[in-house]
Amino acid sequence: MATAGRYGCVALVLLFSARLSAGQSFSLPLRQPQDCGAARFFDISSLACGQCGPHQGRSAWGTSCVCVPGFKMVSNNGGPSVICEKCPQNMSGVTEDGWNCITCPKGLTTEGKCKCSINEILVERDVNGTLLNEALCIRCDGNEPSFSASNVLGNRCIRCEQTFINISKSCDCSDPNILTGGLCFTNSGNFPSKAIATVRYGQLGITVISAWFLKNLQASAAACWLYSNLTSCQALGNMCVMNMNSLSSTSTDACGLFQYVYANTAGLGTVHSVSFWRQNLPWLYYGDQPGLASQVLDTTQFPTSFSFKGTNKNIKLQFITASYDAEGNFLKWQNLEGGVLQLCSDTLSRLNAAYTFGTTYQQRCTISVSKMLMDFANPVFYDVYLKYHDDSGQQYLWAVPVLNLNLQYNEMSVNQGSNINNWLLTRRIFLVDTLSGQENDLENQPRIIRVASKITISIRLVPNTQRGIIYPPLITIAYTDVLVQNPDTQSVMVSFSVNYEMNQSEAQIQTNIALGVLGGLAVLWSLLKTAGWKRRIGSPIIDLQTVLKFLLFYAGDLANVFFIITVGIGLYWLIFFKAQQFVSVLLPLPSQEEDFVTYVGCAFALKALQFLHLLVSQLTTDIFFIDWERPKGKVLKAVEGEGGIKSAAAPVSIWRSYFIANEWNEIQTVRKINPLFQVLAVLFFLEVVGFSNLALMDSSSSLTRSSEGYIAPWSRILRFGVSTVLWLVIAMLQIIFFAVFYERFVEDKIRQFVDLCSVSNISIFLLSHRCFGYYIHGRSVHGHADTNMEEMNMNLKREAENLCSQRGLLPNTDGQTFQISISSKMRQQYDRIHETLTMKHGPARLLNSSATTFEQSTKAYHTMNKFLGSFIDHVHKDMDYIVKDKLLLERIIGMEFVEPMEKSIFYNDEGHSFSDVLFYGNEASLLIFDILFFSVVDLASQSFVLAAVLTYLQQEIFRFIRNTAGQKNLASKTLVDERFLI
């Protein structure tokens, strides 16, 4: 029971505490150590300021208390737990450790400690540690043989720097000798006595007197030149690199001093037989001779090959760098894998993808200035090499040249133009310089920092190589100067990229040749089309309309030329880049794709013009339904105005014409493919199956990519190539499927429409041009079509058993569709009747028309029906026609050689070419337009999904326009009331 009671009390206390904590705040004021003042310290436990005891003040770090001058420590347990006691009057000084009082012979420092003169050391205890009553100031012996001087802390005598001994035979460097950077130099010789310790930041227009240069430049240059000190030479080279390798013939800045030393040490020889690499000096420049950059970059080949596949697969660029600190000390060899030169952080696999041959790499990010100040407090300098092996396995290094876009030569910017002969190549680089921009104290925040904001490694393929040979890589680097004002809010955009290039001039020449040849053929083909059009409209005069028509034909043909060329380019790069074993081609850079994108844009614009021309042509086609049905019997009809009844021929039903009109209206937008399935299938293969991955700028031909790995940027040429190939392949498969299977065994709307005309006893007369068109012979072999079901089935049975004549226009033939070329006289008669027929633009206005207008339209309709029927029956001998076959050449070029003068010509047509006035007969143009529309949207948005959605929307929009406007044209030309078209 006692135990239960104890637990109950504990639970009650916990519950009460929980209720209290639920209502209290968990915030505290922010305090910095420097906010506490001189008599308070920063309590690291409570994160607040605490009060120091009497005769105490804040320590140097600010996190504890110390005794004020004149007081010694009696007890010290850290923080405020310090007890101080005043020193006696005759021992006013305090020892260095603060625990004892001592007499100081030469006075006190501001901290109350004993002080000694220069080159003296303070001694407070004897050799066995016994505290002296009075401190001693013992002078170091700077003469031979001791050559000693006090160290930085002033508590030991050490051997002085060797330069003092060499110059003055002592530890003193007085006039006329020069003391700089802790070294002593003689004033004799031609060496400049005063170095310019300035760093110019050209982007900001600011020149800074660098504290680092002020301390180290003169000393490093002198030690390098006079003593060939390796570390000093490296430090001098680093300061030249921090000054952007900029050269001036009159300056004694860092680069001027480096060049002075370089010029005066020619007798020392070169390193590794490299004429630009002087013994003891770092290799900073390639030289400024005209054409040297071209010789370095375009003449010498890298002595190894690269391959994407096979047993000798080699796709790794083994970059390695020699790293140095700002003081010139060698740090280590580093492989660039792991992001050594990449300021942006990322996963290791993505960082290492930068050095996979053939994979275009792009990385971009924003880095805060505060992070760079913290991560690059000590700049690191890099000499980059590319490692390779010879046939025996021996490792070698190839120096990688650098193109510094910020370099200036005699106050003029170089390396900015595209003329490689004017470039001045360098070697050493850094990522962030936080050192040279410090003006007064090296412990303070720099006024300006310099950041490598853009680094590009360019790999260029040797022309016509079949074994993956490249030129030496080139590192192009651009620096950004940042004026440090608020590091926490300031940031810099940085990028790192690896590009693979090849000379595209030959490919461009071949493309231009193909464009010229095919463009010339397109002109000839357009002239033939124009000539054929002129013959079909029956006009021999070349007028403005003829020129305009030629331009429209040429737009369509030139669009096909651009389409063929762009598809060829896309296929070429897709096949030859992705399938190659030894590297022989590299993808064009984004800047080199501009011409290709222009070609695609031109193809789309011209094809859109052709498509609109086609649409307008189809919407203005003349069409008339010839009804062969004749009245059966007579009916009694009241005579209006006479009050009597008379016998008249039974009217012929109009419903067959309405039925045929609706079927024609339905097939106007039928295509040889299913547009929705086409779009969905293309999108499925691109995004789901993964064919879109073939458009990445890497050497992999895999359809899958790891989500954790690096994803290369898209190639616009490959995106066009992959999507176009899928469009064409899927469309061809659809066309074959519909032609071989679906239309043969399921439904063939075009041929079934011809059969329907025969069953309905209605022929169709189409004129796509003034004197050219198509004729569908639908005259029933049974004489009547307006029958009951029993008679209709009997007629069809007789026809199936060949118990009646054939359906063809000519006896004993099956030819029902014809291309017709009519004479001008025939067309004039057609126009005279047609003007009356379309006087009020169709029967939609019959309700508002007068009876006279209605009667005139009805009379014109019957007149047209009778005229065309009699024309087909050869009644008009002055407007007769003949039936013949087209020549093969006429079929190929789409042009009739014989002009109908007295008689019209009906050309046998087994291919149902009347579909030329429908979408069905223009599938190639529609398909190319869809492909180009899809491609243009994708190239602009880099999104296959958006391209697919917009492509389907435009298909539906134009289908709606074609249906709606085509329906109105049908009603206008055939006298079929639009209200009956559904």
Order of alpha helices (4+ residues) and beta strands (2+ residues): alpha-beta-beta-beta-beta-beta-beta-beta-beta-beta-beta-beta-beta-alpha-beta-beta-beta-beta-alpha-alpha-alpha-beta-beta-alpha-beta-beta-alpha-beta-alpha-beta-beta-beta-beta-beta-beta-beta-beta-beta-beta-alpha-alpha-alpha-beta-beta-beta-alpha-alpha-alpha-alpha-beta-beta-alpha-beta-alpha-alpha-beta-alpha-beta-alpha-alpha
